[in-house]
Amino acid sequence: MSEIVDEIGQVDREVGTRRVGQDEAGSVLLRRTFDSDTADVWGAVTSPERIARWFLPVTGEFQVGGNYQLEGNADGEIIECVAPERLRVSWRFGPDPGFSEVEVRLTAKEGGRTLFELEHVSVLPEEFRSQYGPGAVGVGWDLALLGLGWHLADGGLSPDDALEWQTSPEAKAFVARSGEEWGRAFAASGADPETVTATTVATVAFYTGE
């Protein structure tokens, strides 16, 4: 459990909104500093072979204007790629995804460390947004950053071990703590306490199946 608490505590989380055309988009922002240099982190988030080791297998045309497909998950277009600082892609998931973009930003820090920022801006269906809140997106990215951290530290889990971990008590505890932290970030953005509580419970249940 102490490892889970440590991992959760490595990430700063923010919830916000912005205008996208006539719509109001929600945003989740995650910040974490990794004990790896910028070149290593950039390679981990842009190399198809390495992405498959901590996230999901990915195929596509890996250049600006090209499309990508994450196996069993999202697809989209590579909008911007400025090595080794910034990657921005559209993020299409589900039959009617609407506007959704993910941007990764890397900043070199002293001692060969890297500040990693991931911001996901999306216009979600009102029914989904009101039921789950920002945690539905945020918890998913917390799980991704956990995998990235393990990958950068020691290569990460094997595919079989990763599948086993996903159904473990440790994974459920991680999701529960992540959901609580996103609830705090949601409250800090000005959401009312009843909405925060209801969406946090729904999000944790969604990820754990309980």
Phi, psi and omega per residue, in radians:
M1 nan -0.604 -3.128
S2 -1.100 -0.607 3.103
E3 -1.130 -0.695 3.108
I4 -1.095 -0.794 3.133
V5 -1.057 -0.752 3.128
D6 -1.082 -0.786 -3.126
E7 -1.128 -0.777 3.124
I8 -1.055 -0.701 -3.101
G9 -1.255 -0.213 3.132
Q10 -1.312 -0.282 -3.012
V11 -1.889 2.308 2.946
D12 -1.666 2.418 -3.049
R13 -2.210 2.406 3.068
E14 -2.355 2.510 3.075
V15 -2.067 2.344 3.134
G16 -2.611 -3.070 3.078
T17 -2.398 2.763 3.023
R18 -2.725 2.807 3.126
R19 -1.511 2.330 3.025
V20 -2.202 1.720 -3.021
G21 1.106 -2.165 3.125
Q22 -1.609 -0.002 -3.050
D23 -1.833 2.727 2.998
E24 -1.726 2.090 -3.132
A25 -1.748 2.542 3.030
G26 -1.653 2.652 3.110
S27 -2.338 2.488 2.954
V28 -2.127 2.406 -3.116
L29 -2.223 2.213 3.101
L30 -2.046 2.347 3.074
R31 -2.194 2.339 3.076
R32 -2.634 2.460 3.071
T33 -1.756 2.190 3.136
F34 -1.802 2.563 3.092
D35 -1.464 0.867 3.121
S36 -2.453 2.608 -3.121
D37 -1.298 2.922 -3.020
T38 -1.088 -0.662 -3.138
A39 -1.077 -0.694 -3.133
D40 -1.187 -0.779 -3.136
V41 -1.158 -0.721 3.106
W42 -1.040 -0.770 3.105
G43 -1.075 -0.652 -3.122
A44 -1.161 -0.538 -3.076
V45 -1.733 -0.039 -3.138
T46 -2.179 -0.317 3.125
S47 -1.446 2.111 3.134
P48 -0.969 -0.694 -3.127
E49 -1.120 -0.698 -3.120
R50 -1.354 -0.624 3.096
I51 -1.010 -0.674 -3.136
A52 -1.137 -0.392 -3.082
R53 -1.464 -0.344 3.137
W54 -2.184 -0.228 -3.098
F55 -2.219 -1.606 -3.128
L56 -2.597 2.683 3.007
P57 -1.018 2.467 -3.093
V58 -2.379 2.446 3.088
T59 -2.245 2.848 3.069
G60 2.560 -2.883 3.085
E61 -1.841 1.844 -2.949
F62 -1.582 1.270 3.076
Q63 -2.718 2.815 3.135
V64 -1.029 2.271 -3.072
G65 1.619 -0.229 3.115
G66 -1.459 2.843 3.122
N67 -1.833 2.682 3.069
Y68 -2.261 2.791 3.074
Q69 -2.443 2.059 3.022
L70 -1.506 2.272 -3.031
E71 -1.015 2.099 3.108
G72 1.218 0.278 -3.044
N73 -2.500 -2.417 -3.016
A74 -1.374 2.822 2.946
D75 -2.390 3.009 3.140
G76 3.004 -2.918 -3.121
E77 -1.981 2.495 3.025
I78 -1.427 1.912 -3.032
I79 -1.546 -0.722 -3.063
E80 -2.597 2.445 3.111
C81 -2.585 1.858 -3.138
V82 -2.091 1.653 -3.073
A83 -1.275 2.470 -0.168
P84 -1.787 0.846 -2.970
E85 -2.014 -0.668 -2.941
R86 -2.633 2.354 3.053
L87 -2.321 2.231 3.131
R88 -2.287 2.268 -3.102
V89 -2.379 2.669 2.921
S90 -1.369 2.743 -3.010
W91 -2.362 1.705 -3.102
R92 -1.796 2.178 -3.139
F93 -2.536 2.216 3.131
G94 1.605 3.031 -3.046
P95 -1.225 -0.464 -3.108
D96 -2.424 1.285 -2.964
P97 -1.244 -0.478 -3.069
G98 1.172 -2.873 -3.138
F99 -1.273 2.291 3.125
S100 -2.809 2.116 3.115
E101 -2.349 2.539 3.090
V102 -2.123 2.300 3.087
E103 -2.191 2.296 3.055
V104 -1.935 2.282 3.128
R105 -2.196 2.340 3.140
L106 -2.082 2.399 3.103
T107 -2.309 2.203 3.127
A108 -1.211 2.396 3.108
K109 -2.102 2.934 3.127
E110 -1.069 2.632 3.088
G111 1.333 0.348 3.124
G112 1.267 0.396 3.127
R113 -1.715 2.930 -3.086
T114 -2.384 2.245 2.984
L115 -1.468 2.108 -3.131
F116 -1.865 2.207 3.062
E117 -2.183 2.325 3.063
L118 -2.219 2.174 3.115
E119 -2.141 2.222 3.121
H120 -2.040 2.036 3.136
V121 -1.952 2.230 -3.067
S122 -2.655 2.643 2.994
V123 -1.805 1.878 -3.075
L124 -1.726 2.650 3.014
P125 -0.973 2.423 -3.051
E126 -0.993 -0.686 -3.122
E127 -1.064 -0.759 -3.137
F128 -1.203 -0.787 -3.090
R129 -1.088 -0.745 -3.104
S130 -1.267 -0.449 -3.140
Q131 -1.418 -0.726 -3.002
Y132 -1.940 -0.378 -3.123
G133 1.164 -2.943 -3.099
P134 -1.209 -0.311 -3.123
G135 -1.084 -0.490 -3.135
A136 -1.055 -0.670 3.070
V137 -1.434 -0.747 -3.050
G138 -1.113 -0.739 -3.137
V139 -1.093 -0.708 3.105
G140 -1.022 -0.738 3.128
W141 -1.278 -0.543 3.024
D142 -1.035 -0.755 3.115
L143 -1.107 -0.690 3.116
A144 -1.126 -0.749 3.139
L145 -1.187 -0.544 3.037
L146 -1.061 -0.823 3.108
G147 -1.091 -0.706 3.120
L148 -1.111 -0.738 3.119
G149 -1.080 -0.757 3.087
W150 -1.101 -0.710 -3.139
H151 -1.095 -0.785 -3.119
L152 -1.198 -0.546 -3.089
A153 -1.349 -0.810 -3.039
D154 -2.606 0.350 3.123
G155 1.689 -0.307 3.082
G156 1.467 -3.043 -3.104
L157 -1.476 2.662 2.990
S158 -1.242 2.791 3.125
P159 -0.956 -0.724 3.139
D160 -1.149 -0.747 3.129
D161 -1.156 -0.634 3.120
A162 -1.120 -0.740 3.107
L163 -1.111 -0.714 3.128
E164 -1.147 -0.698 -3.112
W165 -1.125 -0.627 -3.070
Q166 -1.028 -0.443 -3.131
T167 -1.864 0.189 -3.082
S168 -1.456 2.776 3.042
P169 -1.016 -0.591 3.131
E170 -1.105 -0.725 3.119
A171 -1.113 -0.745 3.127
K172 -1.124 -0.653 3.102
A173 -1.168 -0.670 3.104
F174 -1.085 -0.813 -3.133
V175 -1.086 -0.718 3.138
A176 -1.085 -0.778 3.127
R177 -1.178 -0.696 3.097
S178 -1.063 -0.796 3.121
G179 -1.029 -0.709 3.114
E180 -1.110 -0.725 -3.133
E181 -1.162 -0.663 3.081
W182 -1.212 -0.531 3.026
G183 -1.088 -0.710 3.106
R184 -1.134 -0.726 3.120
A185 -1.140 -0.648 3.098
F186 -1.122 -0.768 3.117
A187 -1.098 -0.696 3.140
A188 -1.138 -0.399 3.121
S189 -1.401 -0.131 3.107
G190 1.948 0.043 3.131
A191 -1.158 2.592 -3.129
D192 -1.322 2.640 -3.031
P193 -0.998 -0.676 -3.125
E194 -1.133 -0.707 3.105
T195 -1.155 -0.724 3.114
V196 -1.038 -0.828 -3.122
T197 -1.105 -0.829 -3.087
A198 -1.119 -0.772 -3.111
T199 -1.247 -0.577 3.103
T200 -1.142 -0.807 3.117
V201 -1.053 -0.774 -3.118
A202 -1.138 -0.700 -3.126
T203 -1.156 -0.808 -3.136
V204 -1.092 -0.726 3.110
A205 -1.112 -0.668 3.130
F206 -1.057 -0.765 -3.097
Y207 -1.386 -0.548 -3.089
T208 -1.642 -0.283 -3.099
G209 1.328 0.309 -3.105
E210 -1.928 nan nan
